[in-house]
Every structure is written in structure tokens, then in C-alpha cells.
Amino acid sequence: MDREQLKQKAQSISKVPSHYQLMIEDYGEKYAKESRAFFAWQDVEEPQRDISVELDHHGRLISLTKEYVPVVAESLPEKRLLEIALQFTEQHYPNAPHEFVFHEKKETEQFVRFTYVQTVLDLPLPQTGFYVRIARNGEVMEFRYNGGTSSFSIPKQIADKQSVTADYLKHIQFELAVEKIRSELYEGGDDRPHLIYEADLPFFSYPADITEKRHMKPAADDEDEEETLPLPLLPEADRHADIDDMIGFTPSMRKIRETDMGDSTGTVWRLGNDPQPRDRSIAGYFETWNQNTLKILKDKKSGKLKGIASFIKSEGSLALSGEDCLKRALQFLYKLYPDADQLFRMHPAENDGDRPNAFFQFDLQYKGVPLRFGSANISINRTTGRVVGYHGPEIEPEALADLSPSPSISEEEAKAVFASSFDVQLQWERDYSREKDDFYRLVYRPVYPYFIDAHDGKAFMGKNM
């Protein structure tokens, strides 16, 4: 199909309302025969509502996504929703509902998602088949077709499950750390920090074919671990920094977006007028989307700054050295955490003077116990001296006040709890080491507790495992 035919086909499939504006029109010619056309429309009055369609060069539907929640006056029965989902699929791939096997159904208050996959040995092949997400009123909100494959290897002899389990448990090591156990990720999570034992698995997956060699993950070499340094004590005279000035926020900026991100709120501010897109390609769209913007993430309860990303064009006369940039990064960190020297250790800076930004990492410590995701990462622009990137630690120091850093159970006891919940399951896995990246091999994949509470021995399993 030519460009105009592809666009018309995408519009007819998605039923784009007349008040939506075309934002992306990308034909991906650089991919030659495998090129795909991508279109996205946006509601002029409500920019967070959009519709996107992806087609192959023959005009066959690859994906459809509608980003909004439709008004549901009456919910249809689940059986009817499945009929509508399969009818939609058959319009574009007549044989797909018969070629693939029903795999799972996921439900929310507004939507139901049906997934069909290709199976071999009664096990699903990842990223095959198709899925349809449908609103309770019967509107198709999302569709994706992945198709099938014949590129898989069936083992002549499958390794014994018990021996695989024993091999895993024999090589597993544990590390003590502090982790925030998120309720949306882990069974029994309470969104609070815990002292935990974390298992370091020796294999990401274990080949089910006994003729294949397993590749054990190399043990960490303590000598190669980077030593962190105490934080320099910043003189009081250097602590009077203004956060807004350091990140380049000015009253003249306009707030163009705000997003609820659970515990945090993200806002996007733009300096100057909205830029004109250079074209409607995907790259051009995101270039315009980010141009001259400052993205700020703040904690909902405390209002504390959690992250920033600046896309404002850097213009300045400075040529800061690595030492100058470090001083500014420390000023920023001490402004956010006045007791930073007692809370953080810093990684040795290895900043190339030719790069526009200098990067620094500060690790939050709690009485000698490392915190997973406990780093403050700061980027300083060498010409403006501004903070152009910041990602704060996931756990705030005050949340650790009542947490004992000494475990109540031993590592051996944690291993026993871990072993009682450990299992391996046969699954198909894509083998990206081959030239053909859709090749699948059969493996044993571990199912295990991500963390063991070091005080009460509770095992935290990941959700949807």
C-alpha cells in the first residue's frame, strides 16, 4: 500500500473521532521490506487521550491502542466480550482464533484482556499469538498480533526436575540489604522498608535439554567492587543554594502536563512557546514533546523532590571542571539532605571533561547495610552549572528510624525458608544468542521468594509469578 492508503486503513480500523489531531505519521522506510507504518492521533481538548495504530507495509494490523477510559453505561457479559474480541481478530486475521490457544484472561474494573498463544508441548511460546483488551461496553481498546513460529527445539531428553532444583539450591548465595517491599509487586508487601536476605541466583534459567550446557553467572569478585568514599563535609557558607535556581525553574514556565504516579506526582514545565514539529515521525514527535521542558517528580505526602530531568537547551559561558561540578552536586544533595555526610557515601567520579554533563552517584547507607535502589544520582551541566538530572533514593532516611540493622534470623534459617518455597517450572524462552532471534529453547525457570525478611522470616513472592 502507498502512504495515503495506509493512513486511510489506519483511520478506518481505529474509528478516529473528527476532533482528534494527527500527531505521528511514520512510515519507517529505513527498514525496507519489514517497514511498518505508525500513526497516532490526539484529542485536541484532552491531550492525554490518544489513539495509535501500527500496520505492516501490506496494511495488515499489527497493533491498536486507545488511551482513554470509555463511559460504560452497561457492562456486557464476559461471553459476549470474548465474542467481540474474537470477531475483531478474525476481521484482520481470519484463522488466528483457531491457530492459537486461549492462554489467560486478566480483568480490571473497566477492562478485560484475552490472550491467545502458540503452544508447544502444551507450554506457551512467549510473544506469540495475539491479545485483545476490551472495555466492559464492548469497545476494543487494545490489540496486538505477534503471529506464530516454527523456530524451536524440542529436547530429546529433559533434565530431571529434582536434580535441577538441587543444583540451584546448592549454588545460591544470600546478601543482606534493606528493601522497600511494594504492595503492587510482592505478595504481602506493605510499602515499608525491611531488612531482608536477597538470593543471588546462579542461573537466570536452566536448560531443560540435558545435552545443553548451563551458564552459571560468575560470582562477584570483591576486588572488582568499587570502593565508595565518605562524603565531604560542605561548609555552611556553601549550603545556601536555591533548588529552583539550581534546576533552572523560573516563574515564566508553563505547566503543560501533570501525571499521578501513585506515591508521587509528575509535572512537566515548558520554557517559551510550544515548538513546531519538524515532521510527524516518531523521532520528531518525541523531540517536540520534550523540547525545552523540565520534568519534576515530587512525593505526594512530603512534597520532597524525587527526581528531575531537564531538556532545556543548554546555553552558558561556563566551562566547569569535574571538581566544580562535584561541588554543585554536593550543594544540591546537602540542600535536600542536610545530614548528607552521615547518610551517603560517594562513588569516585570518573567524568570525561569533553562530555556536556558530569555524573555523580551517592549511595544511601544505613548502619553499614546497603539499600537496594538507595542511590542519589545527579547530573551537572558543565556550561550552565545547573542540575539537569536527578533521581533520588527510593527509601527516605527517616523511614529507617525504627528498623533494626541486625538480623533476627541467621542466613541458614533464611536458606531453609527460601528452599521450602523454591520451585522450577518448564517454560519456553527466546534464545537471542542465535542469528534468528525468534528461536525458542525449553528451560527450567525458577519460581522463588524474592526476599526473606531478616527479622521474622517471612517470604515475599512476586505477584503474578
LUMZA-101246 format. One record per atom (N, C-alpha, C): residue in one letter; x, y, z negated. Coordinates in steps of 0.1 Angstrom, whole numbers, plus 5000, padded with zeros to 4 digits. Layout:
// residues N
AXYZ...
***
This chain:
// residues 465
M500849885000M500050005000M500950135000D500450235006D501150365006D500750434993R501350554991R501250624978R499750654975E499050714985E497750754983E496850634980Q497050524987Q496250404984Q496450354970L497650354966L497950314952L497350404942K497350534944K496750624935K495250604934Q494550584946Q493150564946Q492750434939K493650334941K493350204935K493450214920A494450284915A494650304900A493450384894Q492950484902Q491750564897Q490550484896S490350394906S489150314906S489150204895I490350154892I490450054882I490150114868S490750234866S490650294852S489450374850K488750414861K487550494860K487850624852V488850704858V489350824851V488250934851P487850984840P486851094840P487451214847S486551294853S486951414861S487651514854H487551524841H488251634833H489651594829Y490051474833Y491451424829Y492351474840Q493551514836Q494551564845Q495651464847L496151454860L497151354863L498551414858M499151334849M500451384843M501651304849I501451174852I502551094857I502151024870E503051034880E502750974893E504150924898D504550804893D505850754896D505750624904Y506450624915Y506450504924Y507650414923G508650454916G509750364913G510450304925E510650384936E511250334948E512650274946K513350314936K514650264934K514750114931Y513550054928Y513549914925Y513249824938A513149894949A512949824962A511649744962K511749614965K510649524967K509849504954E510549514943E509949494930E509449624924S509349734932S508949864927S507549854921R507249934912R505949944905R505450084905A504250114907A503650244906A503050264893F503350374886F502750404873F502050544873F500850544868F500050664868F499550684853A499550814849A498950844836A498150974837W496950974831W496051084831W495851124816Q495651254814Q495551304800Q494251394800D493551384789D492351464786D492851614784V492351704792V492851844791V492551904777E491351874772E490951924759E491451854747E491751724748E492251644737E493451564743P494651624742P495851564749P496251424743Q495751394731Q496151264725Q495351154732R494351184740R493551084747R494151074762D494550954765D495150934779D494850794784I495050784797I494750654804I495950634813S496550514813S497650484821S497450354829V497950344841V497750224850V499050194856E499450064857E500650024864E500249924874L500749944887L500449854898L501749804904D501649684910D502849644918D502649704932H503649684941H503649754954H502549704963H501949594960H500749544967H499449604962G499549674951G498349734945G497649644935R498349534931R497849444920R498049504907L497049494898L497049554885L498049474876I498949544870I499949484860I499449524846S499149654844S498649694831S497749814831L496849814821L495949924820L495949954805T496050084801T495950124787T495150254786K494150244777K493350364774K493550404759E494150524757E494550564743E493450654737Y492350594733Y491350664725Y490350554720V489650594710V488650504704V487250544709P486650464717P485350494722P484250494711V483150574714V482050574705V481250444707V481050364696V480350244697V479050254690A477950264699A476650274693A476150134689E476550034696E476049894693E477149804696S477549714687S478649614689S478049494696L478749454706L478249334713L478749204706P478149094708P478548964702P479948924708E480748854700E482048824704E482048734717K481048654718K481048564730K480848654742R480048764741R479848854753R481148934755L481848974745L483049044747L484048964754L484148834751L485048744758L484648724773E483348714775E482948714789E483348834797I483148954791I483549074798I485049074801A485849034791A487349034792A487748944803L487148824804L487548724815L487048774828Q485848834829Q485348884842Q486248994847F486749084838F487749184842F488949124848T489449024841T490648954845T490448894859E489348824861E489048754874E488948854885Q488548974883Q488449074893Q489849094900H490949084892H492249114896H493048984898Y492848884891Y493548754892Y492448644891P491848604902P490648514901P490948384894N492148334895N492448204889N493048204875A493348324870A494048344857A493348274845P492048294844P491448234832P491448074832H491748024844H491847874845H493247824844E494247914848E495647874849E496247884835F495747974826F496347994813F495347944802V495947924790V495247864779V495047974768F493847964762F493548064751F494548044740H495148144735H496148144725H495748194712E495248314712E494848374699E493848494701K493148524690K492248644690K492648724678K492848854681K493148954670K492049054669E491549084657E490449174656E490749294647T490249404650T490149524641T488749564640E488549674633E487149724632E486549774645Q487449824654Q486949884667Q487249784679F488149694678F488649624690F488749474687V488749394698V489149254698V490049234709R491149164706R492149134717R492248984719F492048944731F492148804735F493448774743T494148674739T495448644746T495448504752Y495748494764Y495948364771Y497348344776V497948224774V499348204778V499448074785Q500648064791Q501047934797Q501647844786T501347714786T501847624776T502647514783V503647474776V504447354780V504747274767L504447144767L504447064755L503547114745D502447174749D501347234740D501947344732L503047404736L503547524729L503547644739P503147764734P503047874743P504447924748L504547974760L505748034765L505548184763P506448254755P506248394753P506248474766Q505548584765Q505448684777Q505048614789T504048524788T503348464800T501848494798G501148464809G499648474808G499248624809F498248654801F497648784801F496948814788Y496648934785Y495848964773Y494949084777V493749084770V492749194772V492349244758R492449374756R491949434744R490649504747I489549474740I488249524744I487549594732A486949704735A486149774724A484949694721R484349714709R483149644705R481949674713N482049784721N480949814730N481149754744G482249684746G482449614759G483349684768E483949804764E484849874773E486249814772V486849774784V488149724784V489149834782M489949824771M490849934767M492249904770E492649774772E493949744775E494049604782F494949604792F495049474799F496549464803R497049344802R498449324807R498549184813Y499049174825Y499249044832Y500749014833N501148904827N502548864828N502848744837G501848674841G501948564850G502548444844G502948344852G503548224848G504948194853T505548084849T506848054853T507047904854S508047864862S508447724862S509847704857S510447814852S511847814847S511947774833F511847644830F512047604816F512647464817S513347424805S514047304804S513447214793I512947104797I512347014786I513446914781P513746914768P514846834763P514546684765K515546604768K515346464769K515246404755Q515846464745Q515746414731Q515746534722I514746544713I514646664704I515246634691A515946724686A516646714673A515646684662D516046614652D515246584640D515046704632K513746734629K513446854621K514046854607Q514146744601Q514746744587Q516246774588S516946724598S518346754599S518546894602V517746954611V517847094614V517647184601T516547144593T516347224581T517547214572A518047094570A519247074561A520447154566D520647164579D521747234585D521547384582Y520347434583Y520147574579Y520447604565L519847524556L519947544542L521347534537K522147444543K523547424539K524347554542H524047634552H524947744556H524347874551I523147884546I522548014542I523348074531Q523548204532Q524148284521Q523148394517F523348444505F522448544499F523148674495E522548784497E523148914493E522148984484L522649054474L521749134465L521649274471A520449324471A520149454477A518849514471V518549634474V517349704470V516549724483E515249684482E514449694494E513049744490K512449834499K511049874497K510249764504I509349694496I508549594502I507249644507R507149664520R506049734526R504849634527S503649694523S502449604523S502049564537E502349654547E501849614561E502749514568L503949494562L504949394568L505049264560Y504849264547Y505049144539Y503849114530E503648984529E502548934521E502948964506G501949024499G502249064485G503049194484G503349264495G504049384494G503249494487D504049584480D503349684472D503949824475D504749834485D505349964489D506250024478R506849944470R507749984459R509049924461P510149984456P511449924457P511649804448H512249704452H512549584444H514049544446L514549494435L515849424436L515649284442I516349264453I516049134460I517249054464Y517048924465Y518048844472Y517648834487E518448864496E518148854510E519048744516A518348654524A519048544530A519748594543D520948554545D521648574557D521748444565L520848434576L520748304583L521948284592P522348154593P523548124601P523248114616F521948094619F521448074633F520248164635F520148234646F518948304650F517848204654S518248104661S517447994664S518247874666Y517647754666Y518447624666Y517947544678P518847514688P518447444700P517747314697A516547284702A515947164700A516547044707D517147074718D517846974726D519146934719I519346804716I520546764708I521746774716T521646794729T522846804738T523346944738E522547044733E522947184733E523847214721K524747304722K525547344711K524847464704R524847454691R524347574683R525447674682H525047794681H526047904679H525847974666M526647934656M526547994643M526948134643K526248224636K526548364635K527848374627P528848444632P530148454625P529948514611A530648464601A530548514588A531148654587A530548734579A531148874578A532548874572D533448944578D534748954573D534849074564D535149054551D535149164542D536249264546E537249214552E538349314555E537949404566D536949364574D536449454585D535349544581E534849524569E533749614564E534349754562E533649854566E534149994565E534050044550E535050094545E535050144532E534350284531T533450294522T532850434520T533650514510L533450644511L534250734503L533350814494P533850854482P532950944473P532651074480L531451124477L531051244484L531851364477P532351454486P533051574480P532051654472L532451714461L531651804453L531551934459L530451974464L530252104471L530252224461P531052324463P531052434454P529652504454E529252554442E527952624441E527752734451A528852804455A528752914464A528352864478D528652734481D528252684494D526952614495R526252614484R524952544484R523752624487H523952754489H522752834492H522452834507A521952724511A521652704526A520152714527D519652764538D518252764541D517952654551I517052564547I516752444556I516152494569D515252584570D514652634582D515752684592D516652764586D517752824594D518652714599M518952614590M519952504594M519352414606I518052404606I517452314617I516952394629G517052534627G516652614639G515152644639F514452634628F512952654628F512752804627T511952864635T511553004634T510053024634P509553134628P508153164628P507453174642S508353204652S507753224666S507453084672M507852974666M507552844672M506052814671R505552734681R504152694681R504052544678K503152514669K502852364667K502052314678I502652214685I501852164697I501352024694R501851954684R501351814681R501451794666E500551714661E500651664647E500151514646T500951434640T500651284640T500651234626D499651164622D499551094609D500450964611M501450944603M502350834604M502350754591G501150744584G501050664572G501450744560D502750714555D503250784544D503750924547S503950954560S504451074565S503651144575T503951274577T503251344588T504351404597G504151374610G505051424620G504451544628T505251654629T504751774636T505851804647V505351854658V506251894669V506052044672W507152114672W507052264674W507852294687R507352394694R507952434706R508452584706L509652604711L510152744712L509852794726G509152904727G508852954740G507652894747N507452924759N506252884767N506452734771D505352674774D505352534779D506152534793P507052444794P507852434806P507052374818Q507352414830Q506752354841Q507452224845P506752114847P507451984850P508151994864R509351934865R510051934878R509351844888D508751734883D507951644891D507051564882R506351464888R505451384880R506051244877S507351234878S507951104875S507851084860I508150954856I508150924841I509251004835A510451004841A511551084835A511251234834G510651284845G510251424845G509251454834Y508351364832Y507251384822Y507851394808F508751304804F509351304791F510351414789E510951454800E511851574799E511051694795T509851714802T508951824799T508351814785W508051684781W507351664768W508251704757N509551684758N510551714748N511151854748Q511151914760Q511952034762Q511652144752N512652194746N512652304736N511652274725T511652144720T510852104709T511752074697L511152094685L511752054673L510751964666K511151834663K510251734657K510651724642I509651734634I509851734619I508951624613L509551544604L508851444597L508951474582K507751484575K507751514561K506851414554D507351384541D506551294532D505251364529K504151284530K502851344527K502651394513K503151314503K502851344489K503751464484S505051444487S506051534481S506351654491G506051644503G506451744513G507951744516K508651644512K510151644514K510451604528L511451664533L511851644547L512451504548K511851424558K512351284560K513151274573G512851364582G513651344595G513351464604I514351494613I514151594623I514951554636A514451594647A515051574660A514851704668S515951764672S515851894679S516251864694F515351914702F515551914717F515652054723I516052144714I516152284718I517552304725K517452374736K518752394743K519752454735S520952394734S522052444726S522752564733E522752674726E523452794731E524152864719G525452864720G526152924709G527552954712S528253034705S529653064708S530652994699L530152904690L531052834681L531752724687A532852684681A533552554686A533952494673L533052434666L533352384652L534152264652S535152254643S535952134641S535152034634G535651904633G534951804626G534851844611E535851904605E535751944591E534652054589D534552144599D533452244598D532152184598C531952084607C530652014609C530351934596L531351874590L531151794578L530651894567K531252004566K530852104556K529352134557R528952154570R527552194572R526652074569A527051954572A526251834569A526151814554L527151844547L527151834532L526251944526Q526252064532Q525352174528Q523952124529F523652064540F522252024543F521851904533L522751814531L522451704522L522251744508Y523151834503Y523051884489Y521851974487K521352034498K520152114497K518952024495L518951904501L517851814500L518051734487Y519251704483Y519551624471Y520651694463P520251774454P521251854446P522251764439D521951644435D522851554429D523451454439A523651494451A524051404462A525351334459D526351404451D527551334448D527451214439Q526351214432Q526051094423Q525250994430L524651024441L523750934448L524250864461F525150934468F525650894481F527150864481R527550784490R528850764495R528950784510M530050834515M530050874529M531050784537H530650764549H531450684558H532550774564P533750724566P534850814572P534350864586A534450994588A534051054600A534951024612E534450974623E535250954635E534651024646N534651154646N533951234656N534951284666D534551264679D535351304690D534951454693G536051534693G535851674695G535251714708D535251624718D534751654731D533151634732R532651574722R531151554722R530451674716P529251694721P528551814717P528051814702N527851694697N527351674683N528351594675A528451624662A529251544653A528251464644F528551344642F527651254635F528251204621F527351204611F527851164597F526751074591Q527350974584Q526450874577Q526750874562F525750894554F525850894539F524950784534D525550684526D524850574521D524350594507L523050584505L522450594491L522850464483Q523450494471Q523850384462Q523050384450Y522750264444Y522050254432Y522850164422K523650224414K524450154404K525250034410G525850064422G526649954428G525949864437V524549874438V523749784446V523449854459P523649804471P523349864483P521849874486L521349974492L519949984496L519849954511R518949864515R518749844529R517949974534F518350014545F517750144551F517850254541G519050264534G519250364525G520250474529S520350494542S521350594547S520650724550A521450834549A521050964554A521950994566N521451004578N522251024590N522051164595I523051244597I522951384600I523851414612S523251484622S524051524634S524151674634I525351724637I525551874637I526051914651N525352014657N525752064670N527052154668R528052124676R529352194675R529252344679T528352374688T528352514692T527352604685T526252544679T525352624671T525552614656G526152494653G526352464638G525052424632R523952394640R522752354634R522652204633V521752164624V521352024622V520451984634V520851904643V519951864654V519451724653G519851654642G519351524640G519451484625Y518351434619Y518451384605Y517451274604H517951174597H517051054593H517351024579G516451044570G516651024556G516450884551P516950854539P516750724533P515250684531E514950564533E513550514532E513050524517I514050504508I513650504494I514250624487E513350704480E513850824473E514450784460P515550844456P516250804443P515350794431E514450894430E513550894418E512750764417A512450704428A511650574428A512450464421L513750474419L514550374414L514750384399A514150484393A514450514379A514150394369D513050314372D512650204363D513150074368L513950074378L514449944384L515749904378S515749784372S517049734367S517949674378P519249724378P520149674389P520749534386S520349474375S520949344371S519849234373P520149134382P519149034384P518748954372S517548904371S517048824360S517148674364I517248644377I517448504381I518748494389S519348374388S520648354395S520448334410E521548344417E521448314431E521048174434E521448074426E521047934427E519547924426E518947994416E517547984414E516848054426A517348154431A516748224443A516848124455K517948054456K518047954467K516947844466A516647804454A515647704452A514247754456V513947874453V512747934457V512647944472F513747994478F513848004492F513647874499A514347764494A514247634501A512847574500S512047604489S510747554488S509747614498S510047734503S509247794513S509747794527F510947734529F511647734542F511047624551D510847664564D510447564574D511047604587V510947504596V511347534610V510247484619Q510047564630Q508947524640Q509447524654L508947434662L509347434676L508747544683Q509547614691Q509047734699Q509847734712W509147794722W509947834734W510547964732E511747984737E512548104736E513148144750R513048264753R513648314766R515248304764D515848254774D517348244774D517948344783Y518348454777Y518848574785Y520248554789S520848444785S522248424789S522448374803R521348334809R521348284823R521048394833E521448364845E521248464856E519748504858K518948394856K517548424858K516948444844D516548564841D516248594827D514848554823D514048484831D512748424827D512948274823F514148224821F514348084818F514048064803Y513347954801Y512947924787Y513647794782R514047794769R514547674763R513747654750L513747524746L513047484734L513947494722V513447564711V514347584700V513447564687Y514247544676Y513547544663Y513747694658R512647754654R512747884649R512447884634P513247944625P513047934611P511848024606V511047974597V510048044590V510448044575Y510548164570Y511248174557Y510848304550P511048304536P510848434529P511948534533Y511548654536Y512548754540Y513348794527F512648804516F513248844504F512748754492I513648744482I513248684469I513548784458D512448824451D512548924440D513648864430A514648954427A515748904418A515348914403H514148954400H513648964386H512648854383D511648844392D510548744389D510548624399G511448624409G511548504418G510448494428K509648604430K508548604440K509148604454A508548514463A509048514476A508148604485F508748684493F507948774502F508148724517M506948674522M506948624535M506448734544G506948734557G506448834566G505048804571K504248904573K502948884578K502948834593N501948754596N501748704610N502948614614M503548544604M504648454608M504048324613
***
